[in-house]
Amino acid sequence: MVGDNCCNCNMAAMRQVLRNKHIEIVYATFHVDVGETPFFISVDFSKRVIVITIRGTLSMKVKLEKTLIMTHKFVNCLKTSGYSD
């Protein structure tokens, strides 16, 4: 587990949601940063599958960050292709 708070509230909430199911959390990260999205990996023993769950968001902060990252990548691509400002 990576990036949970000091009381492990995120993991406790996940365990509460998954209670009474035959699911084991193998790995979880709650760390949020530019280019880093929280996700967890679990095993569903009743269905015999491995599940990868990725948190999605449509917050304005994330939209702005993604726009800035894509703009930066595009400008760098142009520069490496011989185009300049």
Steps between C-alpha positions, in 0.01 A plus 500: 500500500636839398384853577222439752458743790634438851181317607479286184147630437508429125589135552243469780232638267595253226488210744157615619367510143648158422387331824320166467644449154775258407735779389854565618680830439849419374633853442358849545635848443310810602775745401375775266737718300546619145514187288435272799151357540384300802423135426479162665543138401278234651418135459136393478507139612133430427539602132864387483625827346758768570347849503690824436298803608612849398340808647364742244422864553375794302605773740605834357840467667569171322373635168731801530798281598442267205465794263829649624677163470370439148594856396851451641540167317372654175739798521794268575400280205497803270841614627658157448350493148679821403226752565570789736300764686 
